[in-house]
Amino acid sequence: MWTLVKIKIFPWLALWMFFLLWNTIEAQTRYTIPEELDVGSVVGNIAKDLGFDIAKISDRKLRIAPGAGKQYFAVDLGKGELIVNERIDRESLCGQSASCLLPLQVIIEDPLQFYRVEVEILDINDNSPLFMSGENTIKVPESTLSGVRFRLETAQDRDVGINYLRSYSLNKNDFFALNVKNNKDGTKVAELVLEKTVDREQQPVHNLILTAVDGGTPARSGTTHVTVMVIDINDNAPSFDQDLYEIQLSENAIPGALVLTVRANDLDEGPNSKIEYSFESHTAESIQKLFVINEDTGAITLTDALDYEKSPSYKFDVCARDKGTPSMEAHSSVQVTIVDVNDNSPEITITSSPKPVREDAPVGTMVALISAKDLDSGENGQVSLRMSSDYPFKLNPSFADHYALVTHSTLDREKYPEYRIELEASDSGSPALTSIKIITVNILDVNDNPPVFSQPSYTVYVRENNAAGSIMCSVSASDPDKGENAKISYSILDSKVQDVSVSSYIYINSDNGSIYSMHSFDYEKLKVFQIQVQAKDHGSPSLNSNVKVHVFILDQNDNAPAVIYPSTVMGSVSHQKMPRSAKAGHLATKISAVDADSGHNAWISYRLVEATDSSLFSVNLYTGEVRTKRAVSEQDDSSQRLLIEIQDNGEPVQSATVTVNILLEDGLHEPISDFRQKTVEPSKRNSKITFYLIISLASVSVLSLLTFLILVVKCVRNSRSSSSCCIRRADSDGYKNPNRNLQLQLNTDGPIKYVEVLGGDMLSQSQSFRSCLSPVSEFSDFTLVKPSSTTDFQDMINVLDASLPDSAWTFESQQVSAATL
Ligand SMILES: *[C@@H]1O[C@H](CO)[C@@H](O)[C@H](O)[C@H]1NC(C)=O
């Protein structure tokens, strides 16, 4: 059955087997079978082929001699067939040898016979071509010329003959072709042929499949992967992503700040694509100092401070170089535009420095030219200039950034000799920057102020009998102007004092205003006068002002009292008479004396210095009355001599003496009739005198009041300059304020001696008069000592004089007190 089938399948094989079988008969029996038959498959009827009786083979024990290794075959004793006992693999039995014979020993007993049988194993295509490695890698440098061959792995096929590897094939691709080389030993070697230059940058890897096909039917094949790695060569230059990099950078960017990063790509790989950045070799040193580029990253950073005002923009070239061999490079430009920041304060420049200005300069006089600039641009550079406070100046915008500083109102050097003008410039940036400059404008003096005396008027007190040429006082004037305009000369304006030119009395130091007397003054002749002093500055034209100086001569005790009663020739003795019948207290006589001086210097006191009998007479200290102390007795000498000293109250005291001889007579009744110049009847006159006295006192009071009021008004006006200069008489209460008040001065220590009316202002100091009252019990003298000057009071005193008759009056009491008056 199997053989038939076999013959059907392999007709040529059956034919060949028949030939073999015939051969076997000749020499040896040979079977031919394909490998890989199933176990039990019939190889041939060996009993028949060897000529045995099928019925006897079992008894004669037909069998295959066991050999070394496997028992591939067995004998079916029933049918006498040789059958496959075990699967036969030709490749493992015979390898690559072209024929494969398995020799068998067939043994049969009774009689024991040996037969050689050969079984030829035929190859069937049971093995595919096989590549040892599933993966093959071939490295092809790019730019390799086409036609270059690369050897591929050879496939193995265990089959032989027609079943052996017959051809290779490559999958379809654009770059590679396959070339199969036949070696002399019949093996085939596949080669990859580069048909077209590969470009790694386009396709770095090509995946190919190599297929090996054998010649069997059906043919079997095996494949392997061929990976073609394209090896990079530096065939691509780097390329910047921009031809020009533009960036804006703030002027205040700090050193170290990143400006921008340039980036270049290189299509190559490895070192060929590793890029090194740098500045172009011709880049200016100033830029290389300001910027630095990172070799690896292309980051450009700032290394120094920017200044828009120095350079508002920078342009430079950068270079990218790969590390291939040889290296390739690319170039690009960087444009850095600096954005201005308001980092410059305005600058104030004095184009023409301020000239001193005359204080009388008209409004609009130009003083200085000033410019204000700012190095920034745009708003940041727009400057406005102003003065930070009010000055009598104005800024007038002039050409370009200039301003003219001109006067805006009138100036006064005496108030402001110089101006420190603060100028403030500010730009329009945000925040705005300002700067300040101070300029000094000096004001030149003009002689516009006359000298001014330190007092509105001066009062000088000079003692009479002063030494001629002594300094009396000093006046001083000041002038607020400057230099020569403030330099003052003093002079005395000519006038007449008692018909004599004042210049013969007074001299003034023209430099310092010290006033000297050129005369010794006599109070009794001249009590007051006034002079006009002029102060004149040295300006051109010069200015002057005048002041009045009132000179008051102060009294000194330079006159001794003069005895007017009893009248005596110098050194002689005055003779008086009195009745011996006189009782105690009898007025023997009365000494009367006057003193040409004034005030205290004219207060007179009387003192008994020597007496024949000092117990008999006494002299009233104040009145000069000589009275008996007791009744005259018969024992008293008829001639009594009295030495009376008359003293004034001055310092030093001046005195005079008078010697009175009193003759005591019997029967003399009319007392002291002869020493009175005019006789009056006291009883009749008393009331009349009192009346006149009251009227005169009232008149004086009214006048005093009027004068007082006038003085008060004047005083208020002059109250600002109340101080008076020079010498004062400090020891005299009565003269302390001679020009201020009208005083009614009353001596109150003891009996009234006099009433003194001091009146008038300083112009009429001489308007004082004095009445010395001699209060006597029975007889009195009224003596009026008139002032010696010519004043308004003169008339008043004349009136008083006329109204008082030449008479004496008697006070009722010696104890009239001040309060009653
Ligand atoms: C003025 O000058 C004279 C002479 O040099 C001097 O004696 C007098 O004291 C001066 N007067 C003043 C107020 O300086």
The ligand as an SDF file (V2000), in Angstrom:
LIG
                    3D

 14 14  0  0  0  0  0  0  0  0999 V2000
   36.6280  161.0580   69.4040 C   0  0  0  0  0  0  0  0  0  0  0  0
   37.9880  161.2650   69.0960 O   0  0  0  0  0  0  0  0  0  0  0  0
   38.7110  161.9880   70.0960 C   0  0  0  0  0  0  0  0  0  0  0  0
   40.1040  162.2320   69.5930 C   0  0  0  0  0  0  0  0  0  0  0  0
   40.6540  161.1160   69.0340 O   0  0  0  0  0  0  0  0  0  0  0  0
   38.6930  161.2050   71.4180 C   0  0  0  0  0  0  0  0  0  0  0  0
   39.3510  161.9130   72.4040 O   0  0  0  0  0  0  0  0  0  0  0  0
   37.2620  160.9420   71.8170 C   0  0  0  0  0  0  0  0  0  0  0  0
   37.2200  160.1530   72.9770 O   0  0  0  0  0  0  0  0  0  0  0  0
   36.5220  160.2620   70.6960 C   0  0  0  0  0  0  0  0  0  0  0  0
   35.1160  160.1230   71.0740 N   0  0  0  0  0  0  0  0  0  0  0  0
   34.4750  159.0000   71.0090 C   0  0  0  0  0  0  0  0  0  0  0  0
   33.0270  159.0250   71.3530 C   0  0  0  0  0  0  0  0  0  0  0  0
   35.0390  157.9970   70.6570 O   0  0  0  0  0  0  0  0  0  0  0  0
  1  2  1  0
  1 10  1  0
  2  3  1  0
  3  4  1  0
  3  6  1  0
  4  5  1  0
  6  7  1  0
  6  8  1  0
  8  9  1  0
  8 10  1  0
 10 11  1  0
 11 12  1  0
 12 13  1  0
 12 14  2  0
M  END
$$$$
